[in-house]
Amino acid sequence: MYLHIPFCRKACSYCDFHFSVNHEKMDAMIEAMCKEIELRKNYLENNGEKTVLQTIYFGGGTPSLLNSHHLDKLFNSITKYFTVAPNAEITLEANPDDLTDKKLLELKQSPINRLSIGVQSFFDDDLILMNRAHNASMATNSVKAAANAGFNNLTIDLIYGIPGMSDDKWKRNLDIAFSLPVEHLSCYSLTVEKKTALDKWIREGKIAKIDDESAINHFKILMSEAAANKFDHYEISNFGRKGFYSNHNSSYWKNKSYLGIGPSAHSYNGISRQWNISGNTAYIMAINKNEIPAEIEILTIENKFNEYIMTGIRTKWGLSRKYILNEFGAKFEAVFIEQINEFIDSSAIQCIDEIYTLTDSGKLIADRIASKLFVVL
Ligand SMILES: C[S@@+](CC[C@H](N)C(=O)[O-])C[C@H]1O[C@@H](n2cnc3c(N)ncnc32)[C@H](O)[C@@H]1O
């Protein structure tokens, strides 16, 4: 289960996820999300029993803005209508500025057993450019404080490819990350999303454009530093020690079904995908009328194949010829084999026992390879 908490303290200059900085409707939103949990208790396959949840993920937005009362309400609703597996992974995205000792104690007393801390950078000038609510010392201190509070499954998010960021500065970011008690790291190349402040500043010439070459260099540094620190590169943007890969995100990449609760949350049940409306007021109003404000797309076999290619190729588990044959049939298998050979010849893809994975050089062009493998009928 994914729960989208659509509130933030400030708008980050690069972010186009759905959130509001007006918190007036926070109580009403939590009530509505509890109601949606009830309304959609049978969305996932359950043979007439309560569905068993293997992972729960509070994303956002900034879920660490929730107080313990909000979290209690959500967990009460979840356990009333679902069964939470005994060793379920329960993650909450938290921002460093929220992680006071008091807050960490509250979180530790809840069922949450994994924190994903939105560090983004350990340097003040980057954090100012990104309009973050925390500074560099809060970033390091929050990670240490979370470990001291007893969280032993910590992950942090970092962003590279920031205009003007030198290779050395990115490497120093990684050195700090690997010196902290974290078991997992998500690193994203900065993307310029339309209608963000970053997009406006770049168009007005106030800051430099993203330099693709330096983003590629940062990614190469990231791969070698992660390997040197025994973090497995198990998905393009994700690195973890053995036993600490994200089970929740891995489910997305392994075609498992999931239920998304809250405005803008996506759901998938093996047959269709649906996404809730991205507006807090409209969402609350619809749920209060017992309606799910969602658009739905029934997936064709080509949609499913292309999604398998797009997500599978990014992971260390890769693409399986046998799976393609069994799930999609001989026609898809034949097209796949014909298209993939070009990338084996150029050493972007390696094939072991009919499993195709990206090489390090292939990881630099993963999206280009995926789009070449797509089937358009
Ligand atoms: C939507 S945020 C929510 C997490 C948390 N509230 C925070 O702000 O850190 C999830 C992650 O997506 C990444 N992200 C969001 N927009 C991005 C962009 N334009 N380019 C690269 N990474 C981005 C950030 O690393 C962020 O931690």
The ligand as an SDF file (V2000), in Angstrom:
LIG
                    3D

 27 29  0  0  0  0  0  0  0  0999 V2000
    8.6800   13.9490   -4.0740 C   0  0  0  0  0  0  0  0  0  0  0  0
   10.0480   13.7820   -3.0640 S   0  0  0  0  0  0  0  0  0  0  0  0
    9.3180   13.5550   -1.4900 C   0  0  0  0  0  0  0  0  0  0  0  0
   10.3220   13.2880   -0.3530 C   0  0  0  0  0  0  0  0  0  0  0  0
   10.5100   14.3530    0.6930 C   0  0  0  0  0  0  0  0  0  0  0  0
    9.3420   15.0930    1.0370 N   0  0  0  0  0  0  0  0  0  0  0  0
   11.5760   15.3360    0.2980 C   0  0  0  0  0  0  0  0  0  0  0  0
   11.2370   16.4290   -0.1290 O   0  0  0  0  0  0  0  0  0  0  0  0
   12.7440   15.0190    0.4310 O   0  0  0  0  0  0  0  0  0  0  0  0
   10.7940   12.2470   -3.4290 C   0  0  0  0  0  0  0  0  0  0  0  0
   12.1810   12.3670   -4.0070 C   0  0  0  0  0  0  0  0  0  0  0  0
   12.1190   12.6210   -5.3780 O   0  0  0  0  0  0  0  0  0  0  0  0
   13.3190   13.2550   -5.7900 C   0  0  0  0  0  0  0  0  0  0  0  0
   12.9460   14.2850   -6.7790 N   0  0  0  0  0  0  0  0  0  0  0  0
   11.8020   14.9990   -6.8310 C   0  0  0  0  0  0  0  0  0  0  0  0
   11.8190   15.8400   -7.9150 N   0  0  0  0  0  0  0  0  0  0  0  0
   13.0020   15.6430   -8.5550 C   0  0  0  0  0  0  0  0  0  0  0  0
   13.6250   16.2030   -9.7210 C   0  0  0  0  0  0  0  0  0  0  0  0
   13.0210   17.1540  -10.4470 N   0  0  0  0  0  0  0  0  0  0  0  0
   14.8470   15.7420  -10.0910 N   0  0  0  0  0  0  0  0  0  0  0  0
   15.4460   14.7670   -9.3710 C   0  0  0  0  0  0  0  0  0  0  0  0
   14.9290   14.2200   -8.2570 N   0  0  0  0  0  0  0  0  0  0  0  0
   13.7280   14.6520   -7.8460 C   0  0  0  0  0  0  0  0  0  0  0  0
   13.9830   13.8180   -4.5540 C   0  0  0  0  0  0  0  0  0  0  0  0
   15.2240   13.2160   -4.3340 O   0  0  0  0  0  0  0  0  0  0  0  0
   13.0130   13.4740   -3.4360 C   0  0  0  0  0  0  0  0  0  0  0  0
   13.6300   13.0900   -2.2500 O   0  0  0  0  0  0  0  0  0  0  0  0
  1  2  1  0
  2  3  1  0
  2 10  1  0
  3  4  1  0
  4  5  1  0
  5  6  1  0
  5  7  1  0
  7  8  2  0
  7  9  1  0
 10 11  1  0
 11 12  1  0
 11 26  1  0
 12 13  1  0
 13 14  1  0
 13 24  1  0
 14 15  1  0
 14 23  1  0
 15 16  2  0
 16 17  1  0
 17 18  1  0
 17 23  2  0
 18 19  1  0
 18 20  2  0
 20 21  1  0
 21 22  2  0
 22 23  1  0
 24 25  1  0
 24 26  1  0
 26 27  1  0
M  CHG  2   2   1   9  -1
M  END
$$$$
